[in-house]
């Protein structure tokens, strides 16, 4: 009887250990469905019809280096040390198994962004009639939604 109980306990602990190892080895989902993301813009390029694309500073094109994407509130908020925060409405949001696709418009400009739900990499565009700004960055779940 005692041997049977010990085998049962050993078997139960073995199953629990295997399950815990499986959970530990499973990569976490990048972001919950409606969890806000904070994104860092790493590089910006300015493209015009008359010249090749060139790297530009974010300050030269009046963009903050950090933005918060809040899907639940349907807004993007800029976040810079010297910026009080500019808010833009997200007009559309498409969520696929692999990415968040968002877009909107303001001040005679259209913009869009694609964020990988697996890696957090981001590409974005801000377009006016004459210029396209191409942005590259990375996003992560926002710690303080």
N, C-alpha and C positions, 0 to 999 in steps of 0.2 A: 504494500500500500504506500509506504513512504517512498519507495523507489519510483512508483507511478507518479506521485505528486511531484517529485524532483524532476522527472522527465518532462512533465507538463509545464512546470515553472521554467525549466531550461528552454523548452520549445517556445513558450510565450515570450521570454526575454530575447531569444534569437530572432523571432519575427519582428519584435519591436525594434531591435537594433538594425535589422535590415531595412525596415521602413524609415528609420531616422537617417540612415546613411543615404537612402534614396532621396529623401527630402533635402538633405544637405547638398547633394550633388546636382539637384535640379536647379537650373538657372532661374532666378526670380523674374517675374514679368517686369518689364521696364516701367510701365506706368499703368495705374488703374484707369478705367474708362473715363472718368471725369476729374482725375487728379490734376491740379495745376502743375505746369512745368516752368522751370526757370531756365532760360537759354542764354548762352554767352555767344556773342557774335565775334568770331575769330578773324575773319577776313572779309573785306568788301572790295568789290570791283565796280567800276563805272564803265558802261558801254554806250556808245553813241553810233549812229549810222556812218559818221564821217571819220571815225578813228577806231583802232582796235581797243579792246577792253584794257583798263589799267587799274592797278591797285590804288585805293584811296583810303585815307584815314576816316574813321567813323565821324570824327568831329567836323571834317570837311563836308560831309553830307548830312549833318545834323541828326545822327542816329546815336542812341545810347548803346553801350556795349552789352547791357543786360536787358532782357525782356521777360516778362512773366506771361505765359499763355494760360488763361483761365477759361477752360472749356465750358464749365457750368454757368459762369456769368457772361460768356461770349464776349470777352474782352482781352486785349493785349495791353499791358502796362509797361512803359519803359522804366528802366531802373538804372540811374547813373548817379554818381556822387554829387555832381553839380546840377542835377536835373530833378525837378519836383515831381516828375512822373507825368508822362503824357499817356492818355488812354485812347485806344482805337477800338471800335466795335468789330467783332468777327462776324462777317456777313454770312459765311458758309463754313461748315465743318463736315468733312467726310472722314469717317474712321474705317480703315480697312484692317485686316489682321496684321498687316506689317507697318502701317503708317497712319499718322494724322495729317490730313490735308486741310489747310485753312486758307481763307481768302477774304478780302474786304477792299474798301476804298475810302479815301478822304482827301481833302485839299487837292482835288484834280489829279490824284494819283491812285493807281490800283496796286495791290500787293497780294502776294501769296507766299505760303511756306509749306514745306513738307518735312515732317519730323519722323524719323524711324522709331517705331515702337519697340524695336529690339536693341538698337545700339544708341539711340538718342541723337544721332547725327542729324543736322538740319541744313537745308538749303532754302533760300528765300529770294524773292525778287520784289523790288519797289519800282514801279514803272510810271513814267510820265510820257507826254507826247514825244519828247526829244531824247530822253535818257532812260536807261535801265540800270538799276543798281542790283548786282548779284551778291548775295550774302551767304557766308558759310559759317556754321557754328555747331554747338553741341548743347543738348538739353538734358535735364535731370529732373526727377520729381522735386517739387518745391517743398521745402521743409516746413514752412509756415503759411498754409493756404489761407 
